[in-house]
Structures are given as structure tokens and as C-alpha cells.
Amino acid sequence: MFQLSHLIALAEVHRTGTVTAAAQALNFTSSALSQQLARLEAEAGAPVLERVGRGVRLTPEGLVLVRHAQQIQAELELARAEVAAVRGEVAGVLRVASFQTLLLDVVPRTVQALAESHPALRIDLVHREVLPAIQGLLAHDFDLIVGEEFPGAPAAVVDGTSREDFLLDPLRLAVAPAEAEALDGARLPELAAHRWVLDPARSPMGQWARSHCRDAGFEPVSGFEVTDPLLQVQLARTGLSPAFLPGLVGAEHLNGVSLLELPGRPHRRLYSLVRQASAEAPAILAFRTAMHASARQLRPPVAVGAVLA
């Protein structure tokens, strides 16, 4: 008889790639996880892992067990969702991971609405960027995450998940008001000499910003590399550097900053992602409905001019 906990341990090794990473994800010590894997091998009567250099890989028998472990986990989650749906009660704890710009307005507004409509539901929020959030969703650390998709860079399809788009968020250029009038109607390459405020190059926003500048014919020079959009606003406010900003940075944060439209009026697409087996759970449905309603109430700040192609 296979122990489910042993199967889950093996599935986590398969997902993370190492015993150490799997142990961290499951809040075990490496030795405790190794003991579980040893017991699983005894249950299977065959090795489930083999050494490859300093790492490990699953044996054919191990891969078979992982496939069944994933199916069992999905069935159990589906059963929980169906039982909750039969009861018709939106209750319990929903663990949500979101990146910062959504945490400025949309997500808090969503939580407030749910507190009024479903007081038995508790929302636990965690600030995570998209890629770590996806890993957390697959590891069952989160029940729902928010993702973003930028022009020309479609998000990868994540097996076993359900995606719902809920907002097109405009991307603009933020500058100090003194610069806005001079730049209105300018071509984007005319800003090539500036030192820009940019997200890290490996982040989705950072990749898009650099790609957008390259499409305009220049490589942006990063004078300030920061992920905090409110700090980006402050740097743009001083006149030191232009910054790319999403529309979710609302007008209440933009005093002393002017927004300019970018060539092609680009948008990022925002979506929620859950595990497929839990997509119909009442708490998931309630959160998605409330978040979509909150997003529809948004009014992005008005741009004062356009930077032409």
C-alpha cells in the first residue's frame, strides 16, 4: 500500500528538481524527506530515484508513481471543491499571491468586498512576483495567483491550471511635468540619451520595456533598476529619469508626474490562475467575481500627451 505523503514527496522532487528544494517546499529536513523516499522505494519494490552527478533524476518507476500522485492530488482537490459547492458556503481560507501594482488597489478592494459579502471567507495575501507565484501555486502554497502578460510575450501555458483574464492595463511613460510639454509629440528614440528607470532585465516588465525601446531603435540605459512602482514614480517626479508605468498605479500616487502615451498604446493583460481541480470551488469563484468587479471600477490616470512612434 502506497502512502500518499510518500507519493507527494516524490512528486515534489520531480517538480523542484532536487531533494533539497523539495524538502524546503514541504517544510521538511532533507534527511526526513530522504527517509520518506526510502519508504516509498520499499513500498514500490523498486528504486524511484537515481544519482546523476551531484543531482538526482526519477527512474521509470518513479515517473509512473509521480503521474499517479498528480492524479490523486487533483482528484482530492476536486472532491474538496465539489463538497464545498454542495454545501454552498463560501468559507475557509483562500491563499492569494499577487504582485505589487495590484496590491495597491484592486486586491485590497476585492478583499474588502468579500469581507462584506462572505464574512466566513478569510483571504491570506502574499506579495510575490509572477514566476515565484506560479511555482507556489503548483506546490499548493497558494490557491490563486495573479499573473501578467506583456505585448509580444505571451505567458506560457501551465499544465493543470485554469486561467481567467480580467483586465487590460495601459502602459505609459512617466516624466516630470516640466518635461512633458517638451516631449509631447516627440519620437521615442529622442529619449535615447536619458538614463531610464527600469525593472530588472529578467522581470516581465523589464523585458517588455527594453524590447519596446529596441523596437523604437535604441537600447535604453538603466540609470535606476528598481521593482517598486512608487519609487519609480518618485524618480520620474524628480526629473532624473523617465519611467514606464502601468495604469494600475492610480492618480492618487501620481502627484507631480505627467503621463505620456507610448507608440501603439501598449497594454499588459492581467489574469488569475488557479489549479484546474479547484477552479469551481466556491471561494475561488467568489474571489474571481469580486476581483473582476473591482477591476471594472478602475479608471486609469489620463495621459497628457503622446510620444509618437
C-alpha positions as CSV (number, residue, x, y, z in Angstrom):
1,M,0.0,0.0,0.0
2,F,1.4,3.4,-1.0
3,Q,1.4,6.2,1.5
4,L,0.0,9.4,-0.1
5,S,2.6,11.5,1.8
6,H,5.4,9.5,0.2
7,L,3.9,9.9,-3.3
8,I,3.6,13.7,-2.7
9,A,7.2,13.9,-1.6
10,L,8.3,12.2,-4.8
11,A,6.1,14.5,-6.9
12,E,7.7,17.5,-5.2
13,V,11.2,16.2,-6.0
14,H,10.1,15.8,-9.6
15,R,8.7,19.4,-9.7
16,T,11.6,21.1,-8.0
17,G,14.4,19.0,-9.4
18,T,16.3,18.3,-6.2
19,V,15.7,16.6,-2.8
20,T,16.9,19.8,-1.0
21,A,14.5,22.1,-2.9
22,A,11.6,19.6,-2.4
23,A,12.3,19.4,1.3
24,Q,12.2,23.2,1.6
25,A,8.9,23.4,-0.3
26,L,7.4,20.8,2.0
27,N,8.9,22.2,5.2
28,F,10.9,19.0,5.9
29,T,14.5,18.5,6.5
30,S,16.4,16.8,3.7
31,S,17.0,13.7,5.8
32,A,13.3,13.4,6.7
33,L,12.4,13.7,3.0
34,S,15.0,11.1,2.1
35,Q,13.5,8.7,4.7
36,Q,10.1,9.1,3.1
37,L,11.5,8.4,-0.3
38,A,13.3,5.3,1.1
39,R,10.0,4.1,2.4
40,L,8.3,4.7,-0.9
41,E,11.0,2.6,-2.6
42,A,10.3,-0.2,-0.1
43,E,6.6,0.1,-0.9
44,A,7.2,0.0,-4.7
45,G,9.9,-2.7,-4.5
46,A,12.0,-0.6,-6.9
47,P,14.2,2.5,-6.9
48,V,12.4,5.7,-7.6
49,L,15.5,8.0,-7.9
50,E,18.9,7.6,-9.3
51,R,22.0,9.6,-8.9
52,V,23.2,11.8,-11.8
53,G,26.4,13.7,-10.9
54,R,25.5,15.7,-7.9
55,G,21.8,15.6,-8.5
56,V,19.1,13.0,-8.9
57,R,16.5,12.0,-11.5
58,L,13.5,9.8,-11.4
59,T,13.6,6.2,-12.6
60,P,10.9,4.9,-15.0
61,E,9.2,3.5,-11.9
62,G,9.4,6.9,-10.2
63,L,7.9,8.7,-13.2
64,V,4.9,6.3,-13.1
65,L,4.4,7.0,-9.4
66,V,4.6,10.7,-9.9
67,R,1.9,10.6,-12.7
68,H,-0.4,8.8,-10.3
69,A,0.4,11.1,-7.4
70,Q,-0.5,14.1,-9.5
71,Q,-3.8,12.5,-10.5
72,I,-4.6,11.7,-6.9
73,Q,-3.8,15.2,-5.7
74,A,-6.1,16.6,-8.5
75,E,-8.9,14.2,-7.6
76,L,-8.7,15.1,-3.9
77,E,-8.7,18.8,-4.6
78,L,-11.7,18.3,-7.0
79,A,-13.5,16.4,-4.3
80,R,-13.0,19.2,-1.8
81,A,-14.3,21.7,-4.3
82,E,-17.4,19.7,-5.1
83,V,-18.2,19.1,-1.4
84,A,-17.9,22.9,-0.8
85,A,-20.1,23.5,-3.8
86,V,-22.8,21.1,-2.5
87,R,-22.7,22.9,0.9
88,G,-23.0,26.2,-0.9
89,E,-20.9,28.0,1.7
90,V,-18.1,30.4,0.8
91,A,-15.9,29.9,3.8
92,G,-12.4,28.9,4.9
93,V,-9.0,30.3,4.0
94,L,-8.0,31.3,0.5
95,R,-4.3,31.9,-0.1
96,V,-3.7,34.6,-2.8
97,A,-0.4,35.7,-4.3
98,S,-0.2,39.0,-6.2
99,F,2.4,41.4,-7.5
100,Q,2.7,44.9,-6.1
101,T,0.6,47.1,-8.5
102,L,-2.5,45.0,-7.9
103,L,-1.9,45.2,-4.2
104,L,-2.1,49.0,-4.4
105,D,-5.8,49.0,-5.2
106,V,-7.6,46.0,-6.9
107,V,-6.8,43.3,-4.5
108,P,-7.5,45.3,-1.3
109,R,-10.8,46.4,-2.8
110,T,-11.6,42.8,-3.6
111,V,-10.8,41.6,-0.1
112,Q,-13.0,44.4,1.4
113,A,-15.9,43.4,-0.9
114,L,-15.6,39.8,0.1
115,A,-15.4,40.6,3.8
116,E,-18.9,42.2,3.4
117,S,-20.4,39.6,1.1
118,H,-18.8,36.4,2.5
119,P,-17.6,37.1,6.1
120,A,-16.8,33.4,6.7
121,L,-14.1,33.5,4.0
122,R,-10.6,34.7,5.1
123,I,-8.1,35.9,2.4
124,D,-4.4,35.5,3.2
125,L,-2.4,37.8,0.9
126,V,1.2,37.3,-0.1
127,H,3.3,39.6,-2.2
128,R,5.0,37.6,-5.0
129,E,6.2,38.3,-8.5
130,V,4.6,36.1,-11.2
131,L,7.1,33.4,-11.7
132,P,7.7,32.6,-8.0
133,A,3.9,32.8,-7.5
134,I,3.3,30.1,-10.3
135,Q,5.8,27.8,-8.5
136,G,3.9,28.4,-5.3
137,L,0.6,27.6,-6.9
138,L,1.9,24.3,-8.3
139,A,3.4,23.5,-4.8
140,H,-0.1,24.2,-3.2
141,D,1.4,27.1,-1.2
142,F,-1.3,29.4,-2.9
143,D,-4.8,28.8,-4.1
144,L,-5.0,31.6,-6.6
145,I,-2.3,33.9,-8.1
146,V,-2.4,36.9,-10.3
147,G,-0.3,36.9,-13.5
148,E,0.6,39.4,-16.2
149,E,1.2,39.1,-19.9
150,F,3.0,41.8,-21.9
151,P,2.8,42.6,-25.6
152,G,4.8,40.2,-27.7
153,A,5.5,37.8,-24.8
154,P,2.5,35.5,-24.3
155,A,2.6,33.8,-20.9
156,A,3.4,30.1,-21.0
157,V,0.6,27.6,-20.6
158,V,0.9,25.9,-17.2
159,D,-0.4,22.4,-17.3
160,G,-3.1,21.6,-14.8
161,T,-4.2,25.2,-14.3
162,S,-7.2,27.4,-15.2
163,R,-6.6,31.0,-16.4
164,E,-9.1,33.9,-16.5
165,D,-8.2,37.3,-18.0
166,F,-9.8,40.2,-16.2
167,L,-8.0,43.5,-17.2
168,L,-6.1,45.3,-19.9
169,D,-3.8,47.7,-18.2
170,P,-2.3,50.5,-20.2
171,L,1.4,51.1,-20.2
172,R,2.6,54.7,-20.2
173,L,5.7,56.9,-19.9
174,A,6.0,58.9,-16.7
175,V,8.0,62.1,-16.7
176,A,8.3,65.3,-14.6
177,P,5.7,67.9,-15.6
178,A,8.4,70.3,-16.8
179,E,9.5,67.7,-19.4
180,A,6.0,66.7,-20.5
181,E,5.3,69.7,-22.7
182,A,8.7,69.5,-24.4
183,L,8.2,65.8,-25.1
184,D,4.6,65.9,-26.3
185,G,4.7,64.7,-29.9
186,A,8.3,63.6,-29.7
187,R,9.5,60.4,-31.1
188,L,10.6,57.8,-28.6
189,P,14.1,57.5,-30.0
190,E,14.6,61.2,-29.0
191,L,14.7,59.9,-25.4
192,A,17.6,57.5,-26.1
193,A,20.1,59.7,-24.2
194,H,18.2,59.6,-21.0
195,R,19.1,57.3,-18.1
196,W,15.9,55.3,-17.6
197,V,14.1,53.9,-14.6
198,L,13.7,50.2,-15.4
199,D,12.6,47.0,-13.8
200,P,15.3,44.2,-13.7
201,A,16.1,42.8,-17.1
202,R,14.8,39.3,-16.3
203,S,11.4,40.5,-15.0
204,P,8.4,40.5,-17.3
205,M,8.1,44.3,-17.1
206,G,11.8,44.8,-17.5
207,Q,11.9,42.6,-20.6
208,W,9.0,44.4,-22.2
209,A,10.4,47.9,-21.5
210,R,13.7,47.0,-23.1
211,S,12.1,45.3,-26.0
212,H,9.8,48.3,-26.6
213,C,12.8,50.7,-26.7
214,R,14.7,48.3,-29.0
215,D,11.7,48.2,-31.4
216,A,11.9,52.0,-31.5
217,G,15.6,51.8,-32.5
218,F,17.6,52.2,-29.3
219,E,18.9,50.4,-26.3
220,P,17.8,52.1,-23.0
221,V,20.4,52.9,-20.5
222,S,19.4,51.9,-17.0
223,G,20.2,54.6,-14.5
224,F,17.9,53.2,-11.8
225,E,16.9,49.5,-11.6
226,V,14.0,49.1,-9.2
227,T,10.9,47.0,-8.9
228,D,8.8,49.3,-6.6
229,P,6.4,51.3,-8.9
230,L,6.0,54.0,-6.2
231,L,9.8,54.5,-6.1
232,Q,9.8,54.6,-9.9
233,V,7.2,57.4,-9.7
234,Q,9.4,59.3,-7.3
235,L,12.4,59.1,-9.6
236,A,10.3,60.3,-12.5
237,R,8.9,63.1,-10.4
238,T,12.4,64.5,-9.7
239,G,13.1,64.8,-13.5
240,L,16.1,62.4,-13.2
241,S,14.7,59.7,-15.5
242,P,11.6,58.7,-17.5
243,A,9.9,55.5,-16.2
244,F,7.4,53.1,-17.8
245,L,4.4,52.8,-15.5
246,P,1.3,50.6,-15.6
247,G,-2.2,52.1,-15.3
248,L,-2.7,50.4,-12.0
249,V,-0.5,53.0,-10.4
250,G,-3.5,55.2,-9.8
251,A,-3.8,59.0,-9.9
252,E,-3.5,59.3,-6.1
253,H,0.1,58.2,-6.4
254,L,1.0,60.5,-9.3
255,N,1.1,64.0,-7.9
256,G,3.9,65.8,-9.6
257,V,4.1,63.3,-12.5
258,S,2.8,63.6,-16.1
259,L,1.9,60.5,-18.2
260,L,2.5,60.3,-21.9
261,E,1.0,57.7,-24.3
262,L,3.5,55.3,-25.9
263,P,3.7,54.2,-29.5
264,G,1.0,51.8,-30.3
265,R,-0.7,52.4,-26.9
266,P,0.5,49.1,-25.4
267,H,-1.3,47.2,-22.6
268,R,-0.4,44.4,-20.4
269,R,-3.0,41.7,-19.8
270,L,-3.8,40.6,-16.3
271,Y,-5.2,37.3,-15.3
272,S,-5.9,35.0,-12.4
273,L,-4.5,31.5,-12.3
274,V,-5.7,28.5,-10.2
275,R,-5.3,24.8,-10.2
276,Q,-7.8,23.2,-12.6
277,A,-9.2,20.9,-9.9
278,S,-10.2,23.9,-7.7
279,A,-11.5,26.2,-10.4
280,E,-15.1,25.6,-9.4
281,A,-14.6,25.9,-5.7
282,P,-17.0,28.5,-4.2
283,A,-14.1,30.5,-2.7
284,I,-12.3,30.7,-6.0
285,L,-15.4,31.7,-7.9
286,A,-16.3,34.3,-5.3
287,F,-12.8,35.8,-5.4
288,R,-12.6,35.9,-9.1
289,T,-16.0,37.5,-9.4
290,A,-15.2,40.2,-6.8
291,M,-11.8,40.9,-8.4
292,H,-13.3,41.3,-11.8
293,A,-15.8,43.7,-10.4
294,S,-13.1,45.7,-8.6
295,A,-11.1,45.9,-11.9
296,R,-14.1,47.2,-13.8
297,Q,-14.3,50.1,-11.3
298,L,-10.8,51.3,-12.2
299,R,-10.2,54.5,-14.1
300,P,-6.6,54.7,-15.3
301,P,-5.0,58.1,-15.0
302,V,-5.4,60.3,-18.1
303,A,-2.3,60.8,-20.2
304,V,-1.5,64.4,-21.1
305,G,0.2,63.8,-24.4
306,A,1.5,61.2,-26.8
307,V,5.1,60.1,-27.6
308,L,4.7,59.2,-31.3
309,A,6.4,56.2,-32.9
